[in-house]
Amino acid sequence: MTARPTSAPALPSLGGKKPSYRERVADALRAALIAGELRPGEIHSAPGLAARFGVSATPVREAMLDLAKEGLVDTVPNKGFRVTAVSEQQLDEYTHVRSLIEIPTTVGLAATADPDALEALRPVAEEIVTSAAAGDLIAYVEADLRFHLGLLALAGNAHLVDVVRDLRRRSRLYGLTALVAQGRLEASAQEHLELLDALLARDEDAVREVMTRHLGHVRGLWAKP
């Protein structure tokens, strides 16, 4: 597993709220779950995860309790936490709902989004590409989440952003590991820059095509174990 040696990476929250250390650890653990670094059925202790991520055990234990409330892990008395499984049907349903929300909302931004606000997301899109090239799946998933939630936030509907955040956290992208091994993840990551360019060009058809292709990866290339 490619884990950070010193501390959990920061994942800036929308709305200007600075995440706590516990929240940053939880973000990193969620990303590890989504990317398949932590697999269904595995049992992990807080000290074991703390050593793996290079952080102290207390925030890991607290973060895992938060993830248990979200249904991402189950508590196992005297052992730690078991990673819960997500069925193929659940993944299909999550992706379907996401497509109903994210595609039209993002297409709409081609006509309404402020160009400067879109350009402000370019460093995050470039971070996704850099993480893909480095094979850092945790950083990749975190940056991908930050990019898409930041983009959707430009539509001005905070509830919509919360719904998509929850759906993305529940998704699983186990195919990322194979794409890294094949040297193909970086090409997929470039779609984020392609999407920004289409939005800045006010090209609704191009935005729709990129978003449809991008979300298709969630149940295609990125989902295959």
Secondary structure, DSSP 4 states (H G I P E B T S, - for coil): ----SSSPPP-PPGGGPPPPHHHHHHHHHHHHHHHTSS-TT-EE-HHHHHHHHTS-HHHHHHHHHHHHHTTSEEEETTTEEEEPP--HHHHHHHHHHHHHHHHHHHHHHHHHS-HHHHHTTHHHHHHHHHHHHHT-HHHHHHHHHHHHHHHHHTTT-HHHHHHHHHHHHH---TTHHHHHHHT-HHHHHTHHHHHHHHHHTT-HHHHHHHHHHHHHHHTTTTT--
